[in-house]
Amino acid sequence: MSPRAGRAGPVRAGAEPGIRRRHVLLAALVVLLTACGTAPRREAGGADGNALARQAAREATLVADDAWSFSGRIAVSNAQDGGSGRIDWVQTGDTYRIELRAPVTRRSWRLSGEHGWARLEGLDGGPFEGDSAEALLADHAGWTIPLADLAAWVRGARAAGASDVEFAPDGRLSRLRQAGWVIDYRAWSDDAPLLPTKVFAQRGDERVRLLVDRWN
């Protein structure tokens, strides 16, 4: 049965004013670590050929392994506000489910979906449904973010399009610049395939810090 069967049509609600709405908006930003997987681009500048070849081979392994999940902690901020919480992200192919729990307010949010359909739960007036997770965030949280790109970045892979990469002395990816974002990889797991455990992303005043406790 299609995941859409039996679902009610999308709920359309106006933006909520006030401080609480801004905190909800920032929490929803966590789902920027979500959405559809993207095949990595094999070109980059600023790195030697051997390092790029190793990166390309690693990315090919990640593309082949399309069932994965992680649990960890997330902190997000912009020029006006900030927040943090626990995040659990599960993905199998194009199907994904991302949950965020705020420890102080004990509220939770969930973004789930597949290619061509997404559902955002936990915001007042919801749940909301639409053709894409990125559009839901833009409509109901006020953020325009490259969700498909970030789904690749969180695993230490390049998304489609021009990019520039830097590598640490041990050969691991240390910095990725793409689509106006700078993503720094501060720590990695020791298991194969290598996966990031500290990912810091920034674009202007927008910042996201992810600490992964466990990759599956």
N, C-alpha and C positions, 0 to 999 in steps of 0.2 A: 504493500500500500504506500502511496506517495506520502511524504511527511506533511504535505499540505492538506491532506484529506481531513475533513471535519473541523478545520480551523475557521474561526471567525475572521472577517475582513479586517484590515488594518484600522487601528484607532488613531484618529488625528486629533491632537490636542495642542493648544498654544503653549508657548514657553512660560514657565513659572518664574516669577520675580523673586528676588531676595537672596539672602545668604545661603539658606538651605538648598535652593536650586543650584547655586554655584558649586556647592560641595557635591551635589548629585552629578552635575556636569563633569566635575573633575574625576569622580569615581567612574563615570562612563568612559572617560578617556582611557581607562585601563584596557578596554576592549580593543584599543589600538594594537594590543599584543595578540590579535585575533584575526580571524577570517581566512580567506582562501589562500592556499599555498601557491607559489609562483616559481616557475622554472628559472634558475639562476642564469645570468648573463656570463659569458665566458671571457669578457674583456674588462680590463681595468688598467689604470695608469699608476705610475709611481712605485712599481714593485718589480723585482727581477723575475725572469721567466720560470725558474725552478719553483719559487714560492707561489706564483700564479698557477702553475701546473698542479701543485699539491692542493691548492684551494679549489680548483676546478674538480679534481677527483673527489675531494671531500663533499662538495656540493652535489655531485652526481649520486653519491651514497645517500645523502639526505633526501633527494628527490625520490629515490627508489623506496625509502622507508617513509611511507605516508601515514602511518599510524603511530602517534606519539602523544605524550602528555607531560606536563610539569606542574609542580606545586611550588609556591614561593611567596615572596613579598614584593609589593609594588609601592612606589611613591611617585606622585605626579605634582607638578606645579606650573604656574605661569606667572605673569607679572602681578596678578592680583590675589591669587589663592593657591592652596595646596592641600594635599591629603595623602593618606596611605592606607594600606589594607592587605589582606591575604588574597592571593589569586590562584585559581586552579583552571588550567586550560587543557582540554582534551580534543584531539583532532584525529579523524580517520578519513583519509582522502579529502573530499570537499566538505565533509560534515564536521562541524565544530561546536563546542560548548565551552564557554568561558564564564566562570563565576568569580565574583568579587565580594568579599566580606569586610566591612568596616568595623574594627574592634571596638571603637568608642560608641558609635550609634547602634551597632549590631544590626545594621541594615545590610541587605545583600542585593546584588544585581546579577542578571544573567543575560548573556548574548548567545544565541544559538542559531544554527541554520545550515545551509548548504549553498551550492552555486545557484544564484538566482532567487534565493529566498532567505530572509533573516527575521529574527524575533528578538525584541529587546524587552526584558521584564524587570520590574523593581522600581521603575519611575512612576510617580503619581500620574494618574490618567491613562496608564498603560494596561495591558501590554501593547506594544506597537509592533507592527509587521510591515515589511517592505521588500523591495527587490534586492536590496543589498544592505549589509551591516554599515558600510560607510555612509550611505544615504540616511539611515536611521539616526546615526550619531549627528549628522549635519542638521537634520530636521528637528530632533528632540533634545539634543544636548548642545548644539551650537558649535560643534567642532568639525572642521574639514581636515581629515587626516588620511594618509595613504595606507589603509589597512592591509591591502594585499602585499605591499612592499614590506611592511613591518612584520608580517607573518614569516617572511624569509629572513629578515634581519635578526629576529629573536633567536634563530638557530645558528647564527653566524654565517649566513649565506647572502649573496648578492641577489637583488631582485632584477627584473627585466629593466633595461635602460642603462644609460651611461653611469659609471661609478668610478671611484678612486679608492684604492685600498693601501693600507700599511700593515707590515708584519713585525712582530716582536723578534728578538734574536733567536728564540727557539722555533721560529717558523709559524707560530700561531697568529691568526688575524688579530690585530690590535686596534685598528680604526678603519671604519668604512664611511665614505662620504657619498650620499646619493639622494637625489630629489630634494636638496636643500637641508637635509638632516646630517648630523655628524653623530655616528654611533661608535662609542668606545667600548671595547671588550676588556674588562678589568680582571677577569678570572675565568678559568675553564675547568671542566671536569677532566678526570684522568682516564675515563672509559672511552672505548671506541664505539661509535664515532664521537670525536671530540665535540662537546656542546658547551656553550657559554653558561656560566653561573653568576656573573655580574655583567649586566648590560646597561650602560648609561647612554641615553639618546637626548639630543638637544637640537632644537631649531628656533633660533631667536630666544625669546623668553620661555618657550615651552620646553619642559624637561620631564623625562621619564627615567626612573631608576628601578631596575628589576634585579632582585636577588633570588636565584633559583635554589630551593632547598633540595629538590629531587626531580630528576628527569626519569621518565619511564619510556 
